[in-house]
Amino acid sequence: MRVRVLFVCLGNICRSPMAEAVFQHMVDEAGLSEQITVDSAGTGSWHVGEKAHPGTRRVLAAHGITYNGRARQVTAADMADDHTYIIAMDQSNLNDLQRTWGDHPRLYRLLDFASQAEVRDVPDPYYTGNFEYVYQLVEDGCRGLLAHIIQAEGLRTSSH
Ligand code: 4NP
């Protein structure tokens, strides 16, 4: 069975596309791309169809990661699948998801999986402009999330 992971932020142009790209990169490196599907979406619809924010694309490129996704909004189908890991970037995203769709058995905040970060909400670089700091937090959270999923789902990694 494939594991599905959906990263969610407000606009789906800054934080959740960054998390999607970083996590996909880690999944590929672990040889798990056949077992884990990665996606992202926004709770809001303002930026649907747009490319990721230039700041997100720039910081990903600086870390050797390409990303070509386009923004989309969270759908009922996303939230109807109890097996999808829904990973919110901050408490406000999590509250918005719960308010609209109710409780979900695999709804988490990304930084609940982080081991280094001193914060639990990924700050929005759309307002702060600090994309590199956000990258460091996202990487920390994604590393912990992947370890969690590998263990919880009993996946076997292959090193390259
Ligand atoms: P994101 O950042 O949720 O990390 O994609 C934002 C992008 C756009 C807006 C807010 C946050 N906006 O209000 O348009």
Backbone and ligand atoms as CSV (ligand in chain L), in Angstrom:
chain,resi,resn,atom,element,x,y,z
A,1,MET,N,N,0.832,-1.210,0.000
A,1,MET,CA,C,0.000,0.000,0.000
A,1,MET,C,C,0.869,1.264,0.000
A,2,ARG,N,N,0.511,2.187,-0.865
A,2,ARG,CA,C,1.249,3.439,-0.924
A,2,ARG,C,C,0.869,4.354,0.241
A,3,VAL,N,N,1.853,5.011,0.809
A,3,VAL,CA,C,1.598,6.010,1.834
A,3,VAL,C,C,1.496,7.359,1.127
A,4,ARG,N,N,0.500,8.170,1.505
A,4,ARG,CA,C,0.347,9.487,0.894
A,4,ARG,C,C,0.615,10.554,1.946
A,5,VAL,N,N,1.380,11.576,1.566
A,5,VAL,CA,C,1.692,12.681,2.477
A,5,VAL,C,C,1.301,13.981,1.793
A,6,LEU,N,N,0.466,14.779,2.463
A,6,LEU,CA,C,0.028,16.066,1.912
A,6,LEU,C,C,0.444,17.185,2.863
A,7,PHE,N,N,1.311,18.077,2.387
A,7,PHE,CA,C,1.728,19.231,3.178
A,7,PHE,C,C,0.761,20.384,2.901
A,8,VAL,N,N,0.352,21.066,3.979
A,8,VAL,CA,C,-0.655,22.127,3.830
A,8,VAL,C,C,-0.195,23.425,4.497
A,9,CYS,N,N,-0.284,24.526,3.743
A,9,CYS,CA,C,-0.102,25.858,4.331
A,9,CYS,C,C,-1.263,26.738,3.881
A,10,LEU,N,N,-1.086,28.044,3.964
A,10,LEU,CA,C,-2.195,28.945,3.631
A,10,LEU,C,C,-2.318,29.134,2.114
A,11,GLY,N,N,-1.224,29.550,1.479
A,11,GLY,CA,C,-1.308,29.909,0.065
A,11,GLY,C,C,-0.825,28.840,-0.903
A,12,ASN,N,N,-0.091,27.845,-0.395
A,12,ASN,CA,C,0.553,26.796,-1.218
A,12,ASN,C,C,1.543,27.385,-2.231
A,13,ILE,N,N,2.164,28.505,-1.851
A,13,ILE,CA,C,3.236,29.019,-2.718
A,13,ILE,C,C,4.577,29.142,-1.991
A,14,CYS,N,N,4.575,29.187,-0.649
A,14,CYS,CA,C,5.851,29.355,0.079
A,14,CYS,C,C,6.254,28.104,0.853
A,15,ARG,N,N,5.536,27.820,1.944
A,15,ARG,CA,C,6.010,26.791,2.872
A,15,ARG,C,C,5.686,25.370,2.449
A,16,SER,N,N,4.424,25.085,2.103
A,16,SER,CA,C,4.090,23.678,1.790
A,16,SER,C,C,4.739,23.182,0.498
A,17,PRO,N,N,4.919,24.015,-0.541
A,17,PRO,CA,C,5.674,23.515,-1.696
A,17,PRO,C,C,7.131,23.225,-1.334
A,18,MET,N,N,7.686,24.058,-0.431
A,18,MET,CA,C,9.064,23.817,0.003
A,18,MET,C,C,9.148,22.467,0.722
A,19,ALA,N,N,8.194,22.227,1.627
A,19,ALA,CA,C,8.184,20.951,2.356
A,19,ALA,C,C,7.976,19.781,1.399
A,20,GLU,N,N,7.083,19.956,0.428
A,20,GLU,CA,C,6.848,18.885,-0.560
A,20,GLU,C,C,8.145,18.543,-1.293
A,21,ALA,N,N,8.851,19.576,-1.754
A,21,ALA,CA,C,10.076,19.360,-2.532
A,21,ALA,C,C,11.177,18.724,-1.679
A,22,VAL,N,N,11.347,19.216,-0.456
A,22,VAL,CA,C,12.388,18.685,0.439
A,22,VAL,C,C,12.067,17.234,0.807
A,23,PHE,N,N,10.794,16.978,1.126
A,23,PHE,CA,C,10.408,15.620,1.530
A,23,PHE,C,C,10.538,14.651,0.358
A,24,GLN,N,N,10.112,15.086,-0.838
A,24,GLN,CA,C,10.247,14.237,-2.031
A,24,GLN,C,C,11.711,13.865,-2.260
A,25,HIS,N,N,12.587,14.856,-2.077
A,25,HIS,CA,C,14.021,14.631,-2.238
A,25,HIS,C,C,14.514,13.560,-1.252
A,26,MET,N,N,14.066,13.652,-0.001
A,26,MET,CA,C,14.472,12.670,1.020
A,26,MET,C,C,13.903,11.293,0.711
A,27,VAL,N,N,12.656,11.265,0.243
A,27,VAL,CA,C,12.007,9.999,-0.120
A,27,VAL,C,C,12.781,9.338,-1.265
A,28,ASP,N,N,13.154,10.139,-2.264
A,28,ASP,CA,C,13.923,9.612,-3.397
A,28,ASP,C,C,15.262,9.050,-2.915
A,29,GLU,N,N,15.932,9.812,-2.048
A,29,GLU,CA,C,17.241,9.376,-1.566
A,29,GLU,C,C,17.153,8.093,-0.744
A,30,ALA,N,N,16.020,7.897,-0.083
A,30,ALA,CA,C,15.833,6.687,0.730
A,30,ALA,C,C,15.345,5.512,-0.114
A,31,GLY,N,N,15.146,5.767,-1.414
A,31,GLY,CA,C,14.658,4.698,-2.296
A,31,GLY,C,C,13.213,4.325,-2.018
A,32,LEU,N,N,12.425,5.304,-1.563
A,32,LEU,CA,C,11.042,5.016,-1.166
A,32,LEU,C,C,9.995,5.643,-2.088
A,33,SER,N,N,10.420,6.102,-3.273
A,33,SER,CA,C,9.465,6.815,-4.124
A,33,SER,C,C,8.344,5.928,-4.663
A,34,GLU,N,N,8.541,4.628,-4.633
A,34,GLU,CA,C,7.436,3.734,-5.035
A,34,GLU,C,C,6.421,3.557,-3.908
A,35,GLN,N,N,6.864,3.794,-2.691
A,35,GLN,CA,C,5.981,3.551,-1.535
A,35,GLN,C,C,5.319,4.811,-0.994
A,36,ILE,N,N,5.933,5.975,-1.232
A,36,ILE,CA,C,5.407,7.210,-0.635
A,36,ILE,C,C,5.114,8.234,-1.729
A,37,THR,N,N,3.892,8.745,-1.748
A,37,THR,CA,C,3.479,9.802,-2.668
A,37,THR,C,C,3.421,11.118,-1.908
A,38,VAL,N,N,3.973,12.172,-2.499
A,38,VAL,CA,C,4.093,13.456,-1.806
A,38,VAL,C,C,3.364,14.541,-2.597
A,39,ASP,N,N,2.649,15.407,-1.882
A,39,ASP,CA,C,1.892,16.466,-2.547
A,39,ASP,C,C,1.775,17.648,-1.574
A,40,SER,N,N,1.253,18.776,-2.061
A,40,SER,CA,C,0.985,19.905,-1.175
A,40,SER,C,C,-0.229,20.674,-1.673
A,41,ALA,N,N,-0.832,21.438,-0.770
A,41,ALA,CA,C,-2.020,22.223,-1.110
A,41,ALA,C,C,-2.161,23.350,-0.093
A,42,GLY,N,N,-3.015,24.333,-0.426
A,42,GLY,CA,C,-3.257,25.459,0.474
A,42,GLY,C,C,-4.684,25.442,0.993
A,43,THR,N,N,-4.881,26.014,2.187
A,43,THR,CA,C,-6.258,26.151,2.676
A,43,THR,C,C,-6.972,27.266,1.903
A,44,GLY,N,N,-6.215,28.254,1.408
A,44,GLY,CA,C,-6.796,29.358,0.651
A,44,GLY,C,C,-6.683,29.145,-0.853
A,45,SER,N,N,-7.443,29.940,-1.599
A,45,SER,CA,C,-7.494,29.740,-3.062
A,45,SER,C,C,-6.850,30.875,-3.856
A,46,TRP,N,N,-6.301,31.872,-3.167
A,46,TRP,CA,C,-5.803,33.072,-3.862
A,46,TRP,C,C,-4.769,32.768,-4.934
A,47,HIS,N,N,-3.930,31.785,-4.704
A,47,HIS,CA,C,-2.780,31.571,-5.602
A,47,HIS,C,C,-2.897,30.320,-6.467
A,48,VAL,N,N,-4.087,29.752,-6.544
A,48,VAL,CA,C,-4.281,28.512,-7.308
A,48,VAL,C,C,-3.743,28.666,-8.729
A,49,GLY,N,N,-2.959,27.684,-9.154
A,49,GLY,CA,C,-2.391,27.691,-10.505
A,49,GLY,C,C,-1.037,28.359,-10.612
A,50,GLU,N,N,-0.630,29.069,-9.545
A,50,GLU,CA,C,0.657,29.783,-9.606
A,50,GLU,C,C,1.833,28.861,-9.284
A,51,LYS,N,N,2.995,29.264,-9.813
A,51,LYS,CA,C,4.248,28.604,-9.427
A,51,LYS,C,C,4.586,28.971,-7.986
A,52,ALA,N,N,5.506,28.215,-7.396
A,52,ALA,CA,C,5.964,28.554,-6.047
A,52,ALA,C,C,6.579,29.955,-6.045
A,53,HIS,N,N,6.538,30.600,-4.893
A,53,HIS,CA,C,7.114,31.936,-4.689
A,53,HIS,C,C,8.590,31.922,-5.116
A,54,PRO,N,N,9.074,33.007,-5.742
A,54,PRO,CA,C,10.481,33.039,-6.156
A,54,PRO,C,C,11.445,32.753,-5.003
A,55,GLY,N,N,11.105,33.183,-3.806
A,55,GLY,CA,C,11.973,32.921,-2.649
A,55,GLY,C,C,12.077,31.439,-2.347
A,56,THR,N,N,10.971,30.731,-2.472
A,56,THR,CA,C,10.972,29.280,-2.251
A,56,THR,C,C,11.776,28.589,-3.343
A,57,ARG,N,N,11.561,29.007,-4.603
A,57,ARG,CA,C,12.295,28.366,-5.703
A,57,ARG,C,C,13.794,28.628,-5.575
A,58,ARG,N,N,14.144,29.847,-5.144
A,58,ARG,CA,C,15.550,30.223,-5.020
A,58,ARG,C,C,16.233,29.393,-3.925
A,59,VAL,N,N,15.588,29.261,-2.780
A,59,VAL,CA,C,16.235,28.546,-1.672
A,59,VAL,C,C,16.314,27.048,-1.985
A,60,LEU,N,N,15.304,26.522,-2.668
A,60,LEU,CA,C,15.370,25.108,-3.069
A,60,LEU,C,C,16.518,24.898,-4.053
A,61,ALA,N,N,16.631,25.781,-5.044
A,61,ALA,CA,C,17.700,25.660,-6.042
A,61,ALA,C,C,19.068,25.735,-5.368
A,62,ALA,N,N,19.180,26.625,-4.366
A,62,ALA,CA,C,20.454,26.776,-3.655
A,62,ALA,C,C,20.844,25.485,-2.941
A,63,HIS,N,N,19.837,24.668,-2.601
A,63,HIS,CA,C,20.101,23.390,-1.935
A,63,HIS,C,C,20.026,22.216,-2.914
A,64,GLY,N,N,20.034,22.537,-4.212
A,64,GLY,CA,C,20.103,21.487,-5.236
A,64,GLY,C,C,18.800,20.735,-5.453
A,65,ILE,N,N,17.674,21.389,-5.155
A,65,ILE,CA,C,16.374,20.719,-5.302
A,65,ILE,C,C,15.522,21.498,-6.301
A,66,THR,N,N,14.988,20.805,-7.290
A,66,THR,CA,C,14.105,21.480,-8.251
A,66,THR,C,C,12.650,21.247,-7.864
A,67,TYR,N,N,11.811,22.200,-8.222
A,67,TYR,CA,C,10.374,22.077,-7.930
A,67,TYR,C,C,9.600,22.767,-9.030
A,68,ASN,N,N,8.655,22.049,-9.628
A,68,ASN,CA,C,7.886,22.626,-10.729
A,68,ASN,C,C,6.384,22.614,-10.493
A,69,GLY,N,N,5.979,22.350,-9.249
A,69,GLY,CA,C,4.542,22.241,-8.957
A,69,GLY,C,C,3.815,23.574,-9.057
A,70,ARG,N,N,2.509,23.481,-9.121
A,70,ARG,CA,C,1.625,24.660,-9.156
A,70,ARG,C,C,0.684,24.603,-7.957
A,71,ALA,N,N,0.304,25.775,-7.480
A,71,ALA,CA,C,-0.541,25.845,-6.278
A,71,ALA,C,C,-1.936,25.293,-6.546
A,72,ARG,N,N,-2.461,24.620,-5.553
A,72,ARG,CA,C,-3.850,24.158,-5.584
A,72,ARG,C,C,-4.427,24.255,-4.181
A,73,GLN,N,N,-5.749,24.135,-4.095
A,73,GLN,CA,C,-6.416,24.214,-2.793
A,73,GLN,C,C,-6.712,22.803,-2.275
A,74,VAL,N,N,-6.734,22.661,-0.956
A,74,VAL,CA,C,-7.120,21.389,-0.330
A,74,VAL,C,C,-8.539,21.023,-0.778
A,75,THR,N,N,-8.756,19.732,-1.060
A,75,THR,CA,C,-10.086,19.284,-1.499
A,75,THR,C,C,-10.711,18.326,-0.480
A,76,ALA,N,N,-11.993,18.092,-0.646
A,76,ALA,CA,C,-12.695,17.117,0.197
A,76,ALA,C,C,-12.060,15.738,0.055
A,77,ALA,N,N,-11.643,15.401,-1.174
A,77,ALA,CA,C,-11.030,14.082,-1.404
A,77,ALA,C,C,-9.728,13.943,-0.620
A,78,ASP,N,N,-8.945,15.036,-0.550
A,78,ASP,CA,C,-7.709,14.989,0.253
A,78,ASP,C,C,-8.028,14.589,1.688
A,79,MET,N,N,-9.067,15.229,2.232
A,79,MET,CA,C,-9.357,15.073,3.658
A,79,MET,C,C,-10.185,13.829,3.954
A,80,ALA,N,N,-10.762,13.235,2.913
A,80,ALA,CA,C,-11.606,12.048,3.116
A,80,ALA,C,C,-10.761,10.793,3.319
A,81,ASP,N,N,-9.498,10.849,2.914
A,81,ASP,CA,C,-8.646,9.668,3.025
A,81,ASP,C,C,-7.965,9.632,4.391
A,82,ASP,N,N,-8.452,8.745,5.250
A,82,ASP,CA,C,-7.914,8.656,6.615
A,82,ASP,C,C,-6.466,8.196,6.653
A,83,HIS,N,N,-5.993,7.607,5.556
A,83,HIS,CA,C,-4.629,7.076,5.547
A,83,HIS,C,C,-3.593,8.108,5.111
A,84,THR,N,N,-4.055,9.219,4.539
A,84,THR,CA,C,-3.119,10.281,4.138
A,84,THR,C,C,-2.602,11.004,5.371
A,85,TYR,N,N,-1.301,11.205,5.404
A,85,TYR,CA,C,-0.728,12.066,6.444
A,85,TYR,C,C,-0.941,13.505,6.000
A,86,ILE,N,N,-1.696,14.265,6.802
A,86,ILE,CA,C,-1.952,15.674,6.505
A,86,ILE,C,C,-1.023,16.483,7.401
A,87,ILE,N,N,-0.077,17.193,6.806
A,87,ILE,CA,C,0.972,17.852,7.585
A,87,ILE,C,C,0.842,19.372,7.442
A,88,ALA,N,N,0.297,20.003,8.482
A,88,ALA,CA,C,0.092,21.455,8.476
A,88,ALA,C,C,1.384,22.178,8.857
A,89,MET,N,N,1.559,23.370,8.290
A,89,MET,CA,C,2.784,24.130,8.569
A,89,MET,C,C,2.703,24.898,9.888
A,90,ASP,N,N,1.495,25.283,10.291
A,90,ASP,CA,C,1.371,25.970,11.584
A,90,ASP,C,C,0.004,25.675,12.197
A,91,GLN,N,N,-0.155,26.157,13.431
A,91,GLN,CA,C,-1.386,25.861,14.175
A,91,GLN,C,C,-2.605,26.477,13.495
A,92,SER,N,N,-2.405,27.602,12.859
A,92,SER,CA,C,-3.526,28.255,12.179
A,92,SER,C,C,-3.997,27.413,10.987
A,93,ASN,N,N,-3.060,26.847,10.225
A,93,ASN,CA,C,-3.431,25.933,9.129
A,93,ASN,C,C,-4.189,24.727,9.687
A,94,LEU,N,N,-3.690,24.192,10.798
A,94,LEU,CA,C,-4.324,23.022,11.411
A,94,LEU,C,C,-5.748,23.355,11.869
A,95,ASN,N,N,-5.907,24.525,12.505
A,95,ASN,CA,C,-7.244,24.945,12.953
A,95,ASN,C,C,-8.183,25.126,11.765
A,96,ASP,N,N,-7.683,25.752,10.687
A,96,ASP,CA,C,-8.513,25.967,9.496
A,96,ASP,C,C,-8.979,24.629,8.918
A,97,LEU,N,N,-8.070,23.663,8.858
A,97,LEU,CA,C,-8.431,22.344,8.318
A,97,LEU,C,C,-9.497,21.687,9.185
A,98,GLN,N,N,-9.316,21.755,10.517
A,98,GLN,CA,C,-10.281,21.121,11.417
A,98,GLN,C,C,-11.633,21.813,11.355
A,99,ARG,N,N,-11.614,23.140,11.235
A,99,ARG,CA,C,-12.861,23.896,11.191
A,99,ARG,C,C,-13.657,23.519,9.934
A,100,THR,N,N,-12.938,23.365,8.814
A,100,THR,CA,C,-13.623,23.094,7.544
A,100,THR,C,C,-13.989,21.625,7.385
A,101,TRP,N,N,-13.099,20.724,7.815
A,101,TRP,CA,C,-13.275,19.302,7.474
A,101,TRP,C,C,-13.471,18.407,8.678
A,102,GLY,N,N,-13.388,18.959,9.883
A,102,GLY,CA,C,-13.522,18.130,11.086
A,102,GLY,C,C,-12.218,17.435,11.435
A,103,ASP,N,N,-12.288,16.537,12.402
A,103,ASP,CA,C,-11.081,15.838,12.854
A,103,ASP,C,C,-10.583,14.874,11.784
A,104,HIS,N,N,-9.277,14.672,11.789
A,104,HIS,CA,C,-8.658,13.723,10.859
A,104,HIS,C,C,-7.637,12.917,11.663
A,105,PRO,N,N,-7.598,11.590,11.478
A,105,PRO,CA,C,-6.737,10.755,12.339
A,105,PRO,C,C,-5.240,10.953,12.126
A,106,ARG,N,N,-4.847,11.552,11.006
A,106,ARG,CA,C,-3.404,11.736,10.757
A,106,ARG,C,C,-3.094,13.179,10.420
A,107,LEU,N,N,-3.635,14.059,11.222
A,107,LEU,CA,C,-3.389,15.497,11.035
A,107,LEU,C,C,-2.352,15.943,12.057
A,108,TYR,N,N,-1.216,16.456,11.547
A,108,TYR,CA,C,-0.099,16.859,12.414
A,108,TYR,C,C,0.428,18.226,11.978
A,109,ARG,N,N,1.259,18.807,12.856
A,109,ARG,CA,C,2.074,19.965,12.453
A,109,ARG,C,C,3.472,19.452,12.127
A,110,LEU,N,N,4.061,19.996,11.060
A,110,LEU,CA,C,5.370,19.511,10.616
A,110,LEU,C,C,6.402,19.520,11.739
A,111,LEU,N,N,6.457,20.626,12.506
A,111,LEU,CA,C,7.549,20.751,13.472
A,111,LEU,C,C,7.323,19.931,14.741
A,112,ASP,N,N,6.176,19.239,14.836
A,112,ASP,CA,C,6.022,18.255,15.904
A,112,ASP,C,C,6.998,17.097,15.693
A,113,PHE,N,N,7.519,16.956,14.470
A,113,PHE,CA,C,8.477,15.892,14.152
A,113,PHE,C,C,9.924,16.393,14.170
A,114,ALA,N,N,10.134,17.679,14.408
A,114,ALA,CA,C,11.482,18.253,14.354
A,114,ALA,C,C,12.260,17.909,15.618
A,115,SER,N,N,13.584,17.774,15.473
A,115,SER,CA,C,14.400,17.467,16.649
A,115,SER,C,C,15.222,18.667,17.114
A,116,GLN,N,N,15.463,19.630,16.224
A,116,GLN,CA,C,16.305,20.783,16.560
A,116,GLN,C,C,15.496,22.059,16.815
A,117,ALA,N,N,14.440,22.227,16.064
A,117,ALA,CA,C,13.715,23.507,16.054
A,117,ALA,C,C,13.183,23.878,17.428
A,118,GLU,N,N,13.264,25.173,17.735
A,118,GLU,CA,C,12.750,25.664,19.014
A,118,GLU,C,C,11.332,26.192,18.868
A,119,VAL,N,N,10.800,26.151,17.667
A,119,VAL,CA,C,9.423,26.605,17.433
A,119,VAL,C,C,8.608,25.434,16.891
A,120,ARG,N,N,7.317,25.533,16.991
A,120,ARG,CA,C,6.445,24.454,16.503
A,120,ARG,C,C,5.635,24.888,15.277
A,121,ASP,N,N,5.619,26.204,15.004
A,121,ASP,CA,C,4.962,26.710,13.804
A,121,ASP,C,C,6.022,27.170,12.814
A,122,VAL,N,N,5.894,26.779,11.534
A,122,VAL,CA,C,6.810,27.280,10.507
A,122,VAL,C,C,6.376,28.713,10.194
A,123,PRO,N,N,7.241,29.715,10.458
A,123,PRO,CA,C,6.846,31.101,10.200
A,123,PRO,C,C,6.664,31.330,8.707
A,124,ASP,N,N,5.732,32.229,8.367
A,124,ASP,CA,C,5.392,32.413,6.959
A,124,ASP,C,C,6.378,33.371,6.288
A,125,PRO,N,N,7.220,32.863,5.361
A,125,PRO,CA,C,8.219,33.737,4.733
A,125,PRO,C,C,7.589,34.730,3.762
A,126,TYR,N,N,6.312,34.529,3.452
A,126,TYR,CA,C,5.580,35.499,2.630
A,126,TYR,C,C,5.590,36.853,3.324
A,127,TYR,N,N,5.604,36.803,4.665
A,127,TYR,CA,C,5.620,38.036,5.460
A,127,TYR,C,C,7.006,38.339,6.003
A,128,THR,N,N,7.771,37.283,6.395
A,128,THR,CA,C,9.070,37.525,7.034
A,128,THR,C,C,10.197,37.673,6.014
A,129,GLY,N,N,10.058,37.062,4.835
A,129,GLY,CA,C,11.113,37.103,3.818
A,129,GLY,C,C,12.273,36.179,4.100
A,130,ASN,N,N,12.243,35.458,5.238
A,130,ASN,CA,C,13.396,34.635,5.608
A,130,ASN,C,C,13.210,33.183,5.132
A,131,PHE,N,N,13.471,32.982,3.857
A,131,PHE,CA,C,13.252,31.665,3.255
A,131,PHE,C,C,14.297,30.648,3.704
A,132,GLU,N,N,15.532,31.084,3.962
A,132,GLU,CA,C,16.568,30.134,4.380
A,132,GLU,C,C,16.256,29.574,5.778
A,133,TYR,N,N,15.811,30.430,6.683
A,133,TYR,CA,C,15.426,29.951,8.023
A,133,TYR,C,C,14.289,28.939,7.910
A,134,VAL,N,N,13.323,29.250,7.069
A,134,VAL,CA,C,12.197,28.334,6.855
A,134,VAL,C,C,12.696,27.014,6.282
A,135,TYR,N,N,13.654,27.088,5.371
A,135,TYR,CA,C,14.220,25.854,4.800
A,135,TYR,C,C,14.817,24.978,5.902
A,136,GLN,N,N,15.568,25.588,6.813
A,136,GLN,CA,C,16.212,24.813,7.891
A,136,GLN,C,C,15.159,24.130,8.765
A,137,LEU,N,N,14.086,24.848,9.082
A,137,LEU,CA,C,13.013,24.262,9.894
A,137,LEU,C,C,12.329,23.125,9.137
A,138,VAL,N,N,12.040,23.369,7.861
A,138,VAL,CA,C,11.350,22.374,7.038
A,138,VAL,C,C,12.188,21.107,6.922
A,139,GLU,N,N,13.490,21.276,6.729
A,139,GLU,CA,C,14.375,20.115,6.603
A,139,GLU,C,C,14.376,19.291,7.890
A,140,ASP,N,N,14.447,19.960,9.023
A,140,ASP,CA,C,14.427,19.308,10.332
A,140,ASP,C,C,13.113,18.525,10.504
A,141,GLY,N,N,11.997,19.185,10.210
A,141,GLY,CA,C,10.698,18.529,10.356
A,141,GLY,C,C,10.543,17.359,9.401
A,142,CYS,N,N,10.972,17.539,8.161
A,142,CYS,CA,C,10.826,16.470,7.158
A,142,CYS,C,C,11.653,15.249,7.515
A,143,ARG,N,N,12.841,15.469,8.060
A,143,ARG,CA,C,13.690,14.337,8.430
A,143,ARG,C,C,13.003,13.498,9.508
A,144,GLY,N,N,12.440,14.195,10.507
A,144,GLY,CA,C,11.738,13.488,11.588
A,144,GLY,C,C,10.469,12.813,11.093
A,145,LEU,N,N,9.758,13.494,10.188
A,145,LEU,CA,C,8.527,12.916,9.642
A,145,LEU,C,C,8.822,11.643,8.869
A,146,LEU,N,N,9.877,11.664,8.065
A,146,LEU,CA,C,10.201,10.472,7.269
A,146,LEU,C,C,10.564,9.298,8.191
A,147,ALA,N,N,11.340,9.580,9.223
A,147,ALA,CA,C,11.694,8.519,10.176
A,147,ALA,C,C,10.439,7.958,10.835
A,148,HIS,N,N,9.515,8.837,11.179
A,148,HIS,CA,C,8.261,8.409,11.803
A,148,HIS,C,C,7.469,7.495,10.868
A,149,ILE,N,N,7.344,7.913,9.612
A,149,ILE,CA,C,6.543,7.147,8.646
A,149,ILE,C,C,7.190,5.801,8.348
A,150,ILE,N,N,8.510,5.795,8.201
A,150,ILE,CA,C,9.216,4.534,7.941
A,150,ILE,C,C,8.914,3.531,9.051
A,151,GLN,N,N,8.950,4.016,10.289
A,151,GLN,CA,C,8.689,3.131,11.423
A,151,GLN,C,C,7.219,2.743,11.522
A,152,ALA,N,N,6.348,3.742,11.432
A,152,ALA,CA,C,4.912,3.488,11.610
A,152,ALA,C,C,4.345,2.586,10.520
A,153,GLU,N,N,4.871,2.732,9.304
A,153,GLU,CA,C,4.325,1.971,8.176
A,153,GLU,C,C,5.162,0.730,7.869
A,154,GLY,N,N,6.238,0.534,8.627
A,154,GLY,CA,C,7.082,-0.649,8.414
A,154,GLY,C,C,7.747,-0.680,7.048
A,155,LEU,N,N,8.217,0.490,6.570
A,155,LEU,CA,C,8.836,0.568,5.242
A,155,LEU,C,C,10.306,0.168,5.320
A,156,ARG,N,N,10.810,-0.341,4.201
A,156,ARG,CA,C,12.230,-0.709,4.118
A,156,ARG,C,C,12.932,0.245,3.169
A,157,THR,N,N,14.007,0.858,3.667
A,157,THR,CA,C,14.750,1.803,2.850
A,157,THR,C,C,15.853,1.084,2.096
A,158,SER,N,N,16.290,1.675,0.989
A,158,SER,CA,C,17.471,1.156,0.300
A,158,SER,C,C,18.422,2.324,0.119
A,159,SER,N,N,19.646,2.170,0.589
A,159,SER,CA,C,20.592,3.272,0.469
A,159,SER,C,C,21.249,3.245,-0.903
A,160,HIS,N,N,21.552,4.436,-1.435
A,160,HIS,CA,C,22.151,4.546,-2.765
A,160,HIS,C,C,23.629,4.871,-2.635
L,1,4NP,P1,P,2.288,30.163,2.340
L,1,4NP,O1,O,2.472,31.754,2.351
L,1,4NP,O2,O,1.025,29.871,3.135
L,1,4NP,O3,O,3.498,29.654,3.016
L,1,4NP,O4,O,2.171,29.766,0.883
L,1,4NP,C1,C,1.474,32.658,1.955
L,1,4NP,C2,C,1.315,32.979,0.642
L,1,4NP,C3,C,0.353,33.893,0.271
L,1,4NP,C4,C,-0.457,34.482,1.221
L,1,4NP,C5,C,-0.300,34.151,2.543
L,1,4NP,C6,C,0.643,33.232,2.911
L,1,4NP,N1,N,-1.426,35.454,0.852
L,1,4NP,O5,O,-2.081,36.003,1.738
L,1,4NP,O6,O,-1.602,35.715,-0.341
